């Protein structure tokens, strides 16, 4: 005689996180790629606003749009955002990634 086993009882496989936890704990390569693209785009926009502010300050001599100290800080932050912004996301994913 063959025994009939019902494998659906007590074995729910739909326990994946939803919402923000899905994006923070994912190991799916498609989700990681999507997050990387959004992060890079946001860093591009942030660096672009900083670059426009720097260009506006340097448009004509004598025009002061921002304080000189803030201009120096803005120039430094612009460099850091444009150099490190796109590269920080993959290192964060590799550091916190989990295997399931």
VMD Tcl script that draws the C-alpha trace (Angstrom):
set ca {
  {0.00 0.00 0.00}
  {1.14 3.45 -0.75}
  {0.89 6.06 1.94}
  {-0.47 9.47 0.95}
  {1.46 12.38 2.44}
  {0.07 15.86 2.37}
  {3.15 18.09 2.15}
  {1.22 21.36 2.26}
  {0.45 21.17 5.94}
  {2.79 23.27 8.08}
  {5.22 24.08 5.30}
  {4.37 27.57 4.18}
  {7.12 28.87 1.90}
  {5.81 32.41 1.50}
  {7.62 33.93 4.49}
  {9.69 36.47 2.58}
  {10.01 39.97 4.06}
  {7.91 42.70 2.54}
  {8.19 46.45 2.36}
  {11.43 48.09 3.40}
  {12.84 44.90 4.94}
  {12.65 43.24 1.51}
  {15.04 45.86 0.12}
  {17.34 45.96 3.17}
  {17.82 42.19 3.51}
  {17.69 41.08 -0.11}
  {20.23 38.83 -1.76}
  {18.40 38.88 -5.09}
  {20.75 40.23 -7.75}
  {17.95 42.11 -9.50}
  {16.98 43.98 -6.34}
  {20.61 44.79 -5.57}
  {21.11 46.13 -9.09}
  {17.97 48.26 -8.78}
  {19.13 49.70 -5.47}
  {22.57 50.42 -6.93}
  {21.06 52.27 -9.89}
  {18.79 54.39 -7.68}
  {21.64 55.19 -5.29}
  {23.94 56.19 -8.15}
  {21.22 58.37 -9.67}
  {20.64 60.13 -6.34}
  {24.38 60.72 -5.91}
  {24.52 62.08 -9.48}
  {21.72 64.56 -8.71}
  {23.29 65.57 -5.38}
  {26.70 66.11 -7.01}
  {25.02 68.01 -9.84}
  {23.34 70.46 -7.48}
  {26.66 70.99 -5.73}
  {28.40 71.57 -9.09}
  {25.74 74.10 -10.14}
  {26.19 75.98 -6.87}
  {29.97 76.04 -7.37}
  {29.54 77.27 -10.96}
  {27.09 79.97 -9.87}
  {29.61 81.18 -7.30}
  {32.40 81.31 -9.89}
  {30.27 82.95 -12.63}
  {31.54 86.47 -12.01}
  {34.18 87.82 -9.66}
  {32.83 89.45 -6.54}
  {29.40 87.80 -6.48}
  {28.94 85.98 -3.20}
  {26.14 83.41 -3.33}
  {27.54 81.31 -0.49}
  {30.06 82.04 2.26}
  {33.72 81.33 1.38}
  {33.99 78.67 4.11}
  {30.85 76.92 2.84}
  {32.21 77.12 -0.72}
  {35.33 75.21 0.37}
  {33.20 72.62 2.17}
  {30.90 72.33 -0.86}
  {33.85 71.76 -3.19}
  {35.20 69.02 -0.93}
  {31.80 67.35 -0.57}
  {31.24 67.51 -4.33}
  {34.52 65.69 -4.91}
  {33.70 63.04 -2.31}
  {30.18 62.47 -3.63}
  {31.31 62.14 -7.23}
  {34.25 59.85 -6.44}
  {32.92 57.72 -3.58}
  {29.15 57.85 -4.16}
  {28.91 55.18 -6.86}
  {31.49 52.91 -5.21}
  {30.13 52.88 -1.65}
  {26.92 51.04 -2.47}
  {28.50 47.83 -3.81}
  {30.87 47.63 -0.85}
  {27.93 48.02 1.55}
  {26.03 45.25 -0.22}
  {29.02 42.93 -0.14}
  {29.65 43.67 3.54}
  {26.05 43.11 4.69}
  {24.91 40.52 2.16}
  {23.67 37.23 3.51}
  {23.29 33.87 1.85}
  {20.00 32.08 2.25}
}
mol new
graphics top color blue
foreach p $ca { graphics top sphere $p radius 0.5 }
foreach p [lrange $ca 0 end-1] q [lrange $ca 1 end] { graphics top cylinder $p $q radius 0.2 }
display resetview
